Amino acid sequence: GDRPARRNLAERPGGARARFGRRRMNAVVSAAKKRFLLYGANGYTGRLILDAALEKGLLVTVAGRRREAIEPLAKERGLPFLVFGLDEAPRRLAGRVTPFGALLLAAGPFSRTSAPALAACLAARVPYLDITGEIAVLESVFARHPEAVRAGIPLLPAVGFDVVPSDCLAGALAAALPGAVRLELAFRGFGISGGTARTMLEGLPKGGMARVDGKLVSVPPAWKTRTVPFPDRPRLAVTIPWGDLSTAYRSTGIPNIETYIAMPPARVAALRWAGALLPLASLLPLQRVVGPWVRNAVTGPSAEERARERSLLWGRDEDGEGRSVEGTVETLEGYALTAETAVLAVERVLRRSVEPGAFTPSKAFGARFIEKVRDTKMSVPARAADAAPRKTARKA
């Protein structure tokens, strides 16, 4: 009969049993690669991302540097967890991320956390995502594009409120007015978490920033103000160093970019006053004094506030002939939006639908990506109508 033949086939290294073993091992690896690692899951934003991921049925392992913060969270949700710091030896850190289909970094300040996490992902050939809005961090991630291509993985920074809605708006505006040379973006947000406050505090001594003739340049805090026609009503807005100064430039190629936040006049005045103290801020141990207060006092919006509040964004492109186009986005409160867009991005990465390289959200997923988020509306004309040049924003 055929029994001896079967036995001989199974005994050969390349036989049926070996093939079955390889298939089983590949299945195990494939299953592991459908799970992502959420580092910083215990933070305010990390918890929101975790909830959104579990709601979508994604497989998550939670991680962080403090066992007392991570272990109770993991047990409460019935999830596997890892406890490690990003200051571990590079090879050990790469080993931590190797089993996963992606790493989503939700622990800031990203000026400290991104570089080691990114290096580990490149070494382990594991896709990297984060929710930063820090310009220097974004620039450093985009600088690794060639390495990401060689490693065969996507690097996707800023997949939260910083900068998904504004980046998609910038991409849609650029498509409506090819050849634009100037871009203004503005948003109205609501509330901040402790982690965001600490990041802002760290960036305070650096002042403002703008993109001028393709280069990032330092400008004074509250450098310019203008009235922005948001979807609900016009509001005063002031320049801030927003992540789009990095991402929108890569998404659109537009050489001159300014980013604004809606702010009451009294706060604009206070921001300018604070600007005069910037040299002091860099000399005094300001972060040491204020940091603990920030950690204890700033908790982020409540669930009711997240459900009630809306984020409003506005953008305007202008070309060298004076033609212009404007658009708006109305979407979820910023932290609620971050949870949704980060999980949507992870889903696509786990499906392997993103090519290798370092990309902005609109380059990775298309300018209409923001419309995948519930209760979101982007309004941008298909093409620009002729318009007279407007007056420029007022400088301080």
N, C-alpha and C positions, 0 to 999 in steps of 0.2 A: 504494500500500500504506500501511501504518501507520508506516513508518520516519520520514518527516518529522514526523509528529505526536509520535512518541517524542522526537525530537531537540528539538522546540520545547518539549515538556513539561519536558525535562531542563534546557533553557536558562533557563526561568523561575525566579526566585529561590525561589518556593514549590513548584517542581516535584519530580519523583521523586528527582533527584540530591541536591537540597537536603534533602529529607526523609530520604534515606538517610544523608546526612552528619550530620544532627541525631541520627538513631537511633544511628549509630555513636558519636557524641560522648556521648550519654546512656549508652550501654553502657559506655564507658570510665569515665565518672563513677560509674556504678552499681558497676562492678567495684572501683574505688578505695574506694568507701564500704563495701565488705565487708571492708576491711583496717582494723585498728586500730593505733594508735600506743602502744607501751608505753614510757613515759618512766621511766627508772631501772631498765632491764632488767638492768644489770650488778650490782645489789645482791643481797644474799642472797635476799630475798623475790622480787625481780624475776626472778631466774633460775628460781625454782620456778614462777612464773606463766608464764614463757616456755615452759618444758618442758610444762606442762599445756596451754597453748594450741596448741602444735605437735602434741601428741598427739591433740588434738581436730580437727586439720586447719584451724585458723583461720589467716588471713593476718595476719602481724604485721610491722611495721617497728619495730626497736628504736631507742631514743634515750637520750641522756644528755649531760652537759656535758663529759665527758672522753673525747677520742678514743682515748687509750691503753686505756681500759676498754671502750668500746663497739665499736670496729672489730674487735678480735680475736674478740669474742663473735659479732658478725654474720658474720664470715668462717667461723668454726667451724660455724655453723648454716646458712650459705648464705642469709642474710637481708639485705634492704636496711636501711640504718641512717642516722640523722641525728645530728649533733653540734651541740648548741646549749645555751646556758644559759637559765634562766627569767628572767634579768635583762635579756633583750633588749628592745628597744622594743616596746610593746604591739602595734602594727600588724604588725611583723615576726613576732612570736610567733603572732599570729592566722594569718598566712600559713603558718606551719609546720604548724599542725594542720588547716588547711582541706581538704586532700585526703582526710582519713580519715573513716571511719565512726564513730569514737569515740577518745577519749584515755583511757587508763588510767594514772593517776599512781601510781607505786610508789616515788618518791624522797622521802624525808623529810629533816629534820623538816618536817612538812606545814604547820607554823606559818609557814614561809618559802616553801614551794614551791606551796601550794595556790592562794593568791590570784592570782598571775600566770597560772597554768595555767587556772584557772577563768575569768578575764577573757578569755583568748584563746579559749576554747571558746564563751563567750557571743557574742563578736564574730564568730567564724567560723561560728556555729550548728552546732557539733559536740558531740555528747554527751560529758559529763564523768563519769568514775568515779575513785575513789581507794580506798585501803585504810587511811585514817587512823582513829585512835581518839581523837584530840585534841578535847576538848570545844569549845574556842574555835573550832577549824577547822570542826567540824560546825555550830555555830551560825551561822558566817559563810556557809556554803554554803546552809543552809536559808533564810537571809535573802534569798537571790537567787531564791527561788521565782517571784515575779512576772516577773522578767527572763527566767527559763528558759521560762516559759509563752509570753511574747511572742516569744522566739527559736525556739520550737517544738522544744526539746530537753530530754531528761531530765538532771538532775544527781543522781548517785548516789554519795554518799560512803560510806565504811565498808563496802565489800563484801568484807572479809576476815574473819578471826577476830574482829577489832573491826569490826562488831558482829553479824554475820549470825546465829550461833547464839543469842545472848542476845536479840536483837531478835525473832527468830521465836518464841522461848520466851515473851517478854513479850506478843507479839501473841496467841498461843494461850491464855495465862492470862487475858488481858483478855476474850477471847471466852467463856471458861468462867465468868467472874465479872464480868458487866457492872456498872458502877458502883463498881468497886474504887477505893479512895482511897490505898492504900499498896502499893508494889511493892519487893520485895527480890530482887536477882539476885546470884548468886555463881558463880565458876568456879575450876577447878583447872587451871593451865596447866603448861607444861614448857619451860624453856630460853628464851633470848632471843637475837636477833641483835644485831650491832653497831648497826644503824640504830635498832632499838627502844630499845636501851640509851641511845643519844644523845638520843632523844626524851624518855625518862624523866628523864634528867639535866637536860635543859632545863626540864622541868616541876617539878623538885624544889622550887625556892624558892616555888612557888605553893601548896604544902600540899594539903589535902584538899578535897573538894567533895561536896555532896549536893543533891538537889532537894527543897525544902520549900515547901509551899503553891504549887506551880507555878513557883517561882523557884529559880535556881541560887544556892547560898550557900556561902561558904567555911567549912570546918570544919578542926580540927586533923588532922594526919596520924594514921592509926590511930585515928580518932575513936571507932569502935565495934568490938566484936568479938562474934562469935556462933558457935555450933556449927552447922554446915550438914550436913544429911543427904544427902551426895552419893550417887550410885548405888552406889559401891563400899563406902563407910563414912563415918561422921561425921568431919568435920575442922573444926579451928579456922579461922575466916576473919576478915578484917579489912577495914574500909572503905578503898576507894581511889577516886580520881576517874576512873572508867571512862566510855567514850563513851556508854554507855546513859543516862547522866544527861541527855544531849541527845536521843538517838534514841528511847529507850523512851517518853519524854514525848510525842514527836510521834506515835509509833505507837499509844499507848494513851490519852493524855490523863490518865493517873494523876498526881496532883499531888505525891505524896511518894514519892521513889525513893532507895534506897540500893544501892550496888554494892560487892561484896566479892570478895576473892581469898583462896583457901586459903593459909595460911602457918603454919609452926611457931611455937610460943610465943616461942622465942628471937629469931626474926626480927621478930615483932611488937614485942617489947621494944626491939630495935635501931631499928625504924622510929620508935617514939615518942621514943627518944633523939635520933634524927636530927632529929625535929620541933623539938626545943629549939634546934637549930643553924640552923634555917631563916633567921633574920635574917642570920647569917654567910654562909650559902650564897648569898644574894642580893648580898652585898657583896664577897666574895672572888672572884677570877677562877677559880672552881671548875671551870667547864667547860673553861677553857683548860688547866688542870692535868690533869684527869681524862679529858678528851675523847680525846687520843691513846691513852691506855691502853685506853679502851673500844674504840676503833677496832681496836686490835691484838689485844686479849685476848678479846673477845666475838665468836665466830664463828657462833653459832647451832647448833641441833641437827644431828647427823650424819644421813645417810640412814637408817641403822639405827635411830637414836633416833626419827626421824619416823615410821618404819614401826611401831615398837613401842609408842610412847606414845599415850595417849588423852586427849582433853579432856573434862572432866566439867563440866556446868553445872546449876544448880538455881535455881528461882525460886518466889516466893510472893506471891500477891495477897491483899489483905484489904479488905473493905468496911467501911462505918461501923457495920454491925450485928454485926460480929465473925465473919461468914462468911469462909472462906478457901479457897484452892485452891493446891496445890503441883504443880510439874512438873519434869522433868529432861530434859537432852539428853546423850547419849553420842555422841561423834564423833571425827574424826581429830585428831591432834596439830595445834596451832594454825597452824604455817606450812604444813603439808600442806593443811589446811583452807582457808587463805587462797588458795592457788593454785587450788583447785577452785572455791570460791565466786566468786572474782573472774572466772574464765573463764566460768562459768555466767552471770554477770551480763552480761559483754561479749557473749556469744552472743545473749542476749535483746535487748540494745540494737541489735546489728547486724541482727537480724530485725525491728527497729522494733516490738517488742511492748510497749514502755514509753511511757506518755503523757508529754507535756512537763511539766516542773516538777521541784522538788527533793524527793526522797523517801527515806525510810528503806528498808532492804532488805525488811522485811515489808510495807510499804505498796506498794512497787514490784512485788513478786513473790508476795506472800501469805505468811502465817505458816508454811505448810508447805514453803516454799522450802528450808529446811535439809535436809529429807528427800530432796531430789534428790541429795545428796552420798552417795557410797558409804559403807557401814559406819557409818551414822548412825541413831540411834533417838531420837525425841522422845516422851516419855510425859507427856501432859497429859489429865486427865479432861475429858469433854465438857462437864460443868458441875460447879460446886462443890457439895459437901455441906456441911450446917451444921456449924460447928465453933466451939468456945469460943475466945475471944481468947487468944493465947499471951503469955508474958512478952516484953517488948521486949529488943532487944540491949543489951549492957552498954556504957556510955560509958566513955571513958578517964578 
